[in-house]
Amino acid sequence: MKEVILIKNGEIALKGLNRNVFEDILIKNIKSRLSELGEIKYSKAQSTIYIEPMTDNINISNIISRLKKVFGIAGICRTYSSVKNIDEIKKTALEYLKNELSFIKTFKIESKRSDKKFIYKSPEISRIVGEYLLNNKKDLSVDVHNPEAIINIEVRDFGSYIYAEQLKGIGGLPTGSSGKAMLMISGGIDSPVAGYMMAKRGLELCGTHFVSPPFTSEKAKLKVIDLLKKLSEFSGNIKTYIINFTEFQEAIKKHCPNELFTVIMRRYMLKIAEITASDSGCPVVVTGESLAQVASQTLPALICTESVATRPVLRPLIGLDKLEIINIAKQIDTYDISILPFEDCCTVFTPKHPKTRPTIEEILIAEEKIKSLEKSLLEKIWSSIEIININ
């Protein structure tokens, strides 16, 4: 009798002929997340991944806490495995679940016979094991409608598995199964949530962050690194480009109309993010924009910003309100970091009265005033760029 963790696929199970590709990526991600914990055996069958610790010193609870942050997992079952013999299944159920059975009065058994060669059908397994538990635990009774505990028994290809509870996984698709994306990450609440949501849809993340020394501090940059570390707990390694944007912002402030500053700044940020995306092999860019949340996110402003893009811009928060975004930030433990009072690049030089309905024509006219400076400014950026890997 030994403990084995069963990983239940969610959305992956709906995939067709390429389901194995998604499962293999999921196993790769799980192996990466558990690599420090010791020798572990992995196998898969019937839309389930089997995780079997090979040494006694591996902490099962530690494995499960990490698995809860791996995208692509719908359910996690901490089980005891036994041979496919009804007498052994009975004994294993009683021994493994003795603590759970000590605190309840009613139970129900749900059995699943995936191995059709096993002599007993599912209802018979439930009846035989239930009768054995009743005979050995006199204070127990069966309640099929509202039991205090459900005991699960699965007879599969590799053996039989007994467990009392299926823990909920985070769901989604395995990171990397949908490609790569460049996340424009600030120190605010929104962009880490946007990265999380896109990673949940299977995108491997890279990051671009803009700094403006001396207007932004080293603490502001470290705050973003802390946010990315939280995000990497779900998405894995995040290759991140740190861009010194000070001279670009000063040029925009000096030569362009003040009320258009934010939109012009975001257009140049997007241009630069596309260059870093190209460098890291990301075909799309992700932002934390939410429609009409601030002046630079009105529909006309978003149109002006995106008109400069040459690749798709994904905005997973576009239809969410601030409270919904905050709730997700709290769930993924980025909220408390995001609200630390260190000013980021996006708030530097923000005009008091930004234009909420800019047109592309007036933006292009305004940008003509700094076109001659663009090449030298970009060259300075690439000469001072900092690239870090966060995991």
Phi, psi and omega in degrees: 000127182213158180275134177225138177262127175260128177256120181264126177285145175256261182298332180301325182298341181275349181290153184272238185293341180262018180301323180299327179297315179295319180296320180294321177294320178298315179298318177301315180294320179296315179302317180298318183288332184256005190300330184280350192272345181130189184282122182227137178262136180239140173208167180217148176190143173053050178060027180225139175255134181255127179242115186237107175298135185261353177229154185286343185275001179278129182278112182297321181297324178294319176301312184295320180298325178285321180296333180294347180249015180259119180293142179107351181260124179267323182214149179233122181242118174271109190239163164252132181261151180216169174289165182273072179221128189298326179292320178291324178297318179299311182295319180296318180299317181292315183288314185291326186256017185298325178293314178299319183290340181286341185250009182232164177246332183232150180210169176215146177248130174244121184245149177222122182253091178284329176273101185288352176281343179294133192295328183265136176279169186304311179299326180290321177299313180299318182293315183293313181291321179298318179296320180295318179294320179296322180289335183257351178228089191294338183271005180265153172216160182268136174222104185280349183262312182225064182286152174286333179215144174248125177260123182257136176231123178238126176256110187240184183300320188270351182156193176250149187225130183240131178206160184259340186208139170259118177282146181280130175274178184278344177077200180079201180242152181301135178303130181097348182283344180249003180110202184237154179216147176264115179269123172278103189253125175251191177265009183275190183280325194284311190296323175298323178294319178299317178298317178301314183294324178285325174297325179293337177267016171095009181271132169282134187259139160244167183225147171234124180234136182257132176241155181224068176291142006270007184286333172246148187263169174298328178295326178295320178293318179296327176300317179293321177298321177295321176297317180294326177296319176298317181294323182292341175297335177261321191259348186085195185304138178236108175286123190234134178258123176259118187252124173279110191251007188302308185294326176298313180296320179295323178293318179296316181299321185283321192253345186249156178303136186301321184290346179257003187305310188295317181294317179296319178300315182292328176296317179290325175300317180293320176302314181292320178298327177291327177292315178294326177297318178297319181296327184257006176076032179259118181281350181224160175244142179244134176233165179262024184289141177232129188306124174067016179290318176224176186299326181280001181240018169292163182300314177300321180293319178295322178297316179297319180294311187287341181297342180274348186283147175247001177220163184300142174248118181264131180233082185294343181264005192305326182255010180264147173270173187298321181295322177296320179293318179298319180300318178292319179301322178291322180297323183263005172068032175256346188300312184296330176286317183299329184270004174299141191277056176245116187295136178255178188300326186290341182263355179286132178065017181299126181290151178292327183230075179291149179283127184267345180232060180288159175246154179299323182298313182289329176295315181296321177298317181295321183289339179302332183289343179240008179302320183293340182266346190301313184298313181293325179294318178295320178299320178295323179299312184289336178284341183243009185295145177242129180241125179229151175254126185244124177209000000 
